[in-house]
C-alpha cells in the first residue's frame, strides 16, 4: 500500500452507512483522522438517520447524507454519488458492502482505501487487512496507516451540543432494545433489575426508540420506572447519555454512544461475544460463555437450539452486583 504525506489531500471522504453502533464507533477514527490531517477537510458520508448526530462531531467538517434504503438504493446511484468529489482527495470506505465499494471505486478521488475483504476489493490497490482479534476502534485506526506519520490522540471526540438546562444528570439509563431479537436480555430480567435499582434509591430511566415502545412500556409499567422511549431524537439521546451515571444495554448502539463520552456502561452479551470487537472500549460487560455461543455474528432472529440460555442464565442479581461495583 502506498503511503501519503499528512495533509496532502485537500479533502478526505469517509463513508460509513452501516448500523448505528458501527457509525458511533467510527467517530473515534474520524477524530484520529482529523488530528493527523488538520488541514484536510473531512467529509462524512452516512445514513439520513445519522446525519444530524454526525453534524455534532467537531472533527467532521461536512456531513453528506446517502439514502441507500430509499431514494439512492440503486447501484447506479452509488456509482454516480462520488463523481462530485474533488480530485485531490482520498475516499475511505469503512463499510464492506457492494454499494459502498461501488461508490468508492467510481468516486472522483485520486486515491481510495477499503477493507481487504470488502466487496470488489480486488479492484483497489490500497487495502487494509481486517484483523478480527482487535477491537473495532483499533481496527478502524489501521486505516491511518496510509499516512507516513501517525500519532494517536487519547482525547475523545468533541461533541458540540446546543446547551440545554433540562438534561437529566446522574441517572442509570436502561436500554432493553436491539435490532436483533436474540440479543435482547429477557424482559422479566430487566423488570427485576429496574425495580431493584429503584428500590435502592437510584434514579433510573428506561430508554429506547419509537420501535421499542412496547418492550419499554412493559418494563416501565411492571417496575414503576419512567420510560422515555420514543420521546428523544438521537442528538437528545446522546446528550442524555453524556450526563448519565451508568448505561445498561444489550450488545447494541448505546454501548458505543456511552463510549463516545466516557460514560460508564455495562453491556450484556449472549448470542454474540465480546471477542468480535464490539465490547465497551472502556467499560464492563457480562457474558455467560455458553458452549453454543457465539451462534451468529449479529445474533439470529431465533435461538438455534430453542432455549436462549445465553440470556436466560444471566441473572438480574449478577447484573445488580456488577452495577454496584461500578458506582
C-alpha positions in Angstrom: 0.0 0.0 0.0 1.3 3.4 -0.9 1.8 5.9 1.9 1.0 9.6 1.6 2.1 12.8 3.4 -0.2 14.1 6.1 -2.4 17.0 4.9 -1.6 16.0 1.3 -5.3 15.7 0.4 -7.5 18.8 0.2 -10.5 16.6 1.0 -10.9 13.2 2.7 -14.2 11.5 2.3 -15.1 8.9 4.9 -18.0 6.5 4.0 -20.0 4.6 6.6 -23.6 3.6 6.2 -23.9 0.5 8.4 -25.7 0.2 11.8 -25.9 3.0 14.3 -23.4 1.4 16.7 -20.8 1.0 13.9 -21.2 4.6 12.9 -20.9 5.8 16.5 -17.6 3.9 16.8 -16.3 5.4 13.6 -16.4 8.9 15.2 -13.3 7.9 17.2 -11.5 7.1 13.9 -12.6 10.4 12.3 -11.2 12.2 15.4 -7.8 10.5 14.8 -8.0 11.2 11.1 -8.6 14.9 11.7 -5.9 15.0 14.4 -3.4 13.7 11.9 -4.7 15.8 9.0 -5.8 19.1 10.4 -5.6 21.0 7.1 -7.7 18.5 5.2 -11.4 18.9 5.0 -13.2 15.8 6.4 -16.4 14.9 4.7 -18.5 12.1 6.3 -21.0 10.2 4.2 -23.6 8.4 6.3 -27.2 7.4 6.5 -30.0 10.0 6.9 -30.7 9.0 10.5 -27.1 9.5 11.5 -26.6 12.8 9.6 -27.8 15.1 12.5 -25.6 13.3 15.2 -22.7 13.4 12.8 -23.0 17.2 12.5 -22.3 17.5 16.2 -18.9 15.9 15.9 -16.3 18.8 15.7 -13.7 16.8 13.7 -16.2 16.4 10.8 -16.2 19.4 8.6 -19.1 18.4 6.3 -21.8 15.7 6.5 -23.2 14.2 3.4 -26.3 12.0 3.5 -26.6 8.8 1.4 -30.1 7.3 1.5 -29.3 3.7 0.5 -32.7 2.4 1.6 -34.9 4.7 -0.4 -34.0 7.4 -2.9 -30.5 6.2 -3.6 -30.9 2.4 -3.3 -29.9 1.6 -6.9 -26.3 0.7 -7.7 -26.2 3.4 -10.3 -26.9 5.9 -7.5 -23.8 4.7 -5.7 -21.8 4.9 -9.0 -22.8 8.5 -9.6 -22.6 9.7 -6.0 -18.8 10.1 -5.8 -18.5 11.8 -9.2 -18.8 15.2 -7.4 -15.8 14.5 -5.1 -12.8 16.7 -5.5 -9.9 15.3 -7.5 -7.1 15.9 -4.9 -8.9 13.8 -2.3 -8.9 10.4 -0.6 -12.1 8.3 -0.2 -12.1 5.8 2.7 -14.8 3.2 2.9 -15.3 1.8 6.4 -18.2 -0.4 5.1 -17.6 -3.6 3.2 -20.9 -3.7 1.2 -21.1 -3.8 -2.6 -22.9 -0.5 -2.6 -20.1 1.2 -0.6 -17.4 -0.3 -2.8 -19.2 0.8 -6.0 -19.5 4.4 -4.6 -15.8 4.4 -3.6 -14.5 2.9 -6.8 -16.3 5.3 -9.1 -15.6 8.4 -7.0 -13.6 11.2 -8.5 -11.0 10.9 -5.7 -7.3 10.5 -6.6 -6.9 7.7 -4.0 -9.2 5.2 -2.5 -8.9 2.9 0.5 -11.1 -0.1 1.5 -11.1 -3.2 3.7 -9.1 -6.1 2.2 -12.2 -8.3 2.4 -14.7 -5.7 1.2 -16.9 -6.4 -1.9 -14.9 -5.8 -5.1 -11.7 -5.4 -3.1 -9.6 -6.8 -6.0 -10.3 -3.6 -7.9 -8.5 -1.5 -5.3 -4.7 -1.1 -4.8 -5.0 0.4 -1.3 -6.4 -2.0 1.2 -6.4 -2.6 4.9 -6.4 -6.1 6.4 -9.4 -6.8 8.6 -7.9 -8.0 11.9 -10.7 -10.0 13.7 -8.9 -10.1 17.1 -8.8 -6.3 17.5 -11.5 -4.0 19.0 -13.4 -2.2 16.2 -11.9 1.1 17.3 -8.4 -0.3 16.9 -9.3 -2.0 13.6 -10.5 1.3 12.2 -7.3 3.1 13.2 -5.4 0.8 10.9 -6.8 3.0 8.0 -4.4 5.7 9.3 -1.5 3.6 8.0 -2.0 5.1 4.6 -0.2 8.2 6.0 3.5 8.4 6.6 3.3 9.9 10.1 0.6 8.8 12.6 0.1 10.0 16.1 -2.8 8.8 18.1 -4.6 11.1 20.5 -6.2 9.9 23.7 -8.8 12.7 23.6 -12.3 11.6 22.9 -14.2 13.2 20.0 -15.5 16.7 20.8 -19.3 16.8 20.5 -21.0 20.2 20.1 -24.4 20.3 21.7 -26.8 23.2 21.9 -26.8 23.7 25.7 -29.9 22.5 27.4 -30.7 23.2 31.1 -33.2 20.4 31.4 -30.9 17.5 30.6 -31.3 14.9 33.4 -28.0 14.0 35.0 -26.5 11.2 37.2 -29.1 8.7 36.1 -28.9 4.9 35.3 -30.2 4.5 31.8 -31.5 1.1 30.8 -31.8 0.3 27.0 -33.6 -3.0 26.6 -33.9 -3.0 22.8 -31.9 -4.3 19.9 -32.4 -4.7 16.2 -31.5 -8.4 16.7 -34.1 -10.3 18.7 -31.8 -12.8 20.4 -29.5 -10.0 21.6 -32.2 -8.8 23.9 -31.9 -9.8 27.6 -35.1 -11.2 29.0 -37.9 -8.6 29.7 -38.6 -10.2 33.1 -34.9 -9.7 34.0 -35.0 -6.1 33.0 -38.1 -5.6 35.1 -36.3 -7.2 38.2 -33.2 -5.1 37.6 -35.0 -1.8 37.2 -37.2 -2.5 40.3 -34.1 -3.4 42.4 -32.2 -0.3 41.3 -35.1 2.0 42.1 -35.6 0.3 45.5 -32.0 1.0 46.3 -32.6 4.7 45.7 -31.1 5.0 42.2 -32.6 7.4 39.6 -33.5 5.1 36.7 -34.9 5.7 33.3 -35.9 3.2 30.5 -34.8 4.4 27.1 -35.4 3.3 23.5 -36.6 4.2 20.0 -40.1 4.5 18.8 -39.8 1.0 17.5 -39.1 -0.2 21.1 -42.0 1.4 22.8 -43.8 -1.9 23.6 -40.9 -3.5 25.4 -40.0 -0.3 27.2 -43.6 0.2 28.3 -43.9 -3.3 29.6 -40.7 -2.8 31.7 -41.8 0.6 32.8 -45.3 -0.5 34.0 -44.0 -3.5 35.8 -41.1 -1.8 37.6 -42.7 1.6 38.1 -39.7 3.2 36.4 -40.3 6.0 33.9 -39.8 5.4 30.2 -38.5 7.9 27.7 -38.9 5.6 24.8 -39.7 7.4 21.5 -39.5 10.8 23.2 -36.0 11.8 22.2 -34.2 12.1 18.9 -30.7 10.7 18.6 -29.0 14.0 19.4 -31.0 14.5 22.6 -30.3 10.9 23.5 -26.6 11.4 23.0 -26.8 14.4 25.4 -28.7 12.4 27.9 -26.1 9.6 27.8 -23.3 12.1 28.1 -24.7 13.1 31.5 -25.7 9.6 32.7 -24.2 7.8 35.7 -24.3 4.3 34.0 -25.7 2.9 30.8 -27.1 -0.7 30.9 -27.8 -2.3 27.5 -27.6 -5.2 25.2 -24.8 -5.6 22.6 -26.1 -2.6 20.7 -25.6 1.1 19.8 -26.0 2.6 23.4 -22.7 0.9 24.3 -20.9 3.0 21.7 -22.8 6.2 22.5 -21.7 5.8 26.1 -18.1 5.2 24.9 -18.2 8.4 22.9 -18.4 10.4 26.2 -16.6 8.1 28.6 -19.8 7.3 30.3 -19.7 4.1 32.4 -21.5 1.3 30.5 -22.5 -2.3 31.3 -23.2 -4.4 28.2 -24.9 -7.8 28.0 -23.6 -10.4 25.6 -25.4 -13.6 24.7 -25.5 -14.9 21.1 -22.6 -12.7 20.3 -19.2 -12.4 22.0 -17.0 -9.5 23.2 -14.3 -11.1 21.1 -16.0 -9.8 17.9 -14.6 -6.4 18.8 -17.7 -4.5 19.9 -17.4 -4.7 23.7 -17.3 -1.5 25.6 -13.9 0.1 24.9 -13.7 1.4 28.5 -16.5 -0.3 30.4 -17.8 -3.5 31.7 -19.7 -6.5 30.2 -21.4 -9.7 31.3 -21.1 -12.8 29.1 -22.4 -16.2 30.2 -20.0 -18.0 27.8 -22.4 -20.8 26.9 -21.0 -23.6 24.8 -23.4 -22.7 22.0 -22.3 -19.0 22.0 -21.5 -17.3 19.7 -24.1 -18.6 17.3 -24.1 -15.7 14.9 -22.1 -12.5 14.0 -25.1 -10.3 14.8 -27.5 -12.6 16.7 -30.2 -14.6 14.8 -33.9 -13.9 14.9 -34.5 -17.0 17.0 -32.3 -19.2 19.2 -30.9 -22.1 17.1 -31.5 -24.6 19.9 -34.7 -23.0 21.2 -33.5 -22.2 24.8 -31.9 -18.7 24.6 -30.0 -19.9 27.6 -27.2 -17.5 26.9 -29.5 -14.7 28.0 -31.7 -16.6 30.5 -28.7 -17.6 32.5 -27.5 -14.0 33.1 -29.4 -13.3 36.3 -30.6 -9.9 37.5 -28.6 -10.4 40.7 -25.4 -10.7 38.8 -26.2 -7.5 36.9 -27.1 -5.7 40.1 -23.8 -6.7 41.7 -21.9 -5.5 38.7 -23.6 -2.2 38.7 -23.0 -1.7 42.4 -19.3 -2.3 41.8 -19.3 0.4 39.1 -20.8 3.0 41.3 
